[in-house]
Amino acid sequence: MPSSARPVPSPTRRSPLVRYARTVDAAFTTIVRSGRVAGTLVNAGNVERYTRMGVRVVMTSFFPWIQAGAKDLMDRAAAGARN
């Protein structure tokens, strides 16, 4: 089976990904509780989570915003052409 067809395993409590996420969350908590400014890279799917944790500096790529806006515009144009 090609590697692209393999199912992605879901993270378990012991997986490195879960341990990494917990470590990052603990670091943000420590930084915020100490009164310092925490910052991280975000996307539309996780920005609220991090800002709720107290992260005050965020950076993201603008490409997903452009893609979402272009798709919305094209969808609206197609809907208007059907009517």
N, C-alpha and C positions, 0 to 999 in steps of 0.2 A: 504494500500500500504506500503511495507517495506520502511524504511527510506533511504536505498541505492537507491531506485527507484525514489525518489522525485527529481524533477528538481531543479537545483541550481539557485536561483534568481540572476539576473544580478544586479550589484551594481548601486545604484542611487546616485544622488548628496548628498542626506541626509543620506545615509547609514553609519553605523559606520566604515565600511571598507574604504570608500572613505574619510571620515573625518580623519581616521588614516593615510592614505597615504599622505594626504595633510599636516598633522602635521609633519610627518617624512620628507617630502620634504622641508618644511619650516625650520626644524631643520638643515638639511644638508646645506641649503642655508645660514643660519645664521653662522654656523661653518666655512664654506668655506670663506664667505665674511670677517670674522674676522681674517682670515689668519691662522686659526688652521687647523689641519689635521682631516678630517672626515673619518670614516670607517664603513663598514657594511657587512653583509652576502649577498652573491650574488649567482646567478646561470647563466647558459648560456643565459637564456632568459632576464635577466635584468642587466647584468654587464655593457653593453655599456651605458645604461641609467644613471646609477649611476656614472660612470666615466665621462660622459659628464657634470654631475652636479658638478663635482669637487671632488668627493670621491676619496681618494688616497690609502686607505688601504682596501683591500677586502679579504674575506675568503669564501671558498666554500668547499663542500664535493667532494671528488674524486670519489665516487661511480658512479655518472652519467657519468663521463668521461670513466670509465672502462666499464660500460654497453654499451655506445655508440660505443666504440672501439671494444668490443667483437661482437656486432651486426654487425658492418661494416665488420669485419673479416669473420664472419659466412656467411653474404650475398655474399661476394666476393668469398668465397670458394664454396658456392652453385652455383653461376653463372659460376664458372670455371668448376664445375662437370657436368653442363648441356651442355657445349660445347664440 
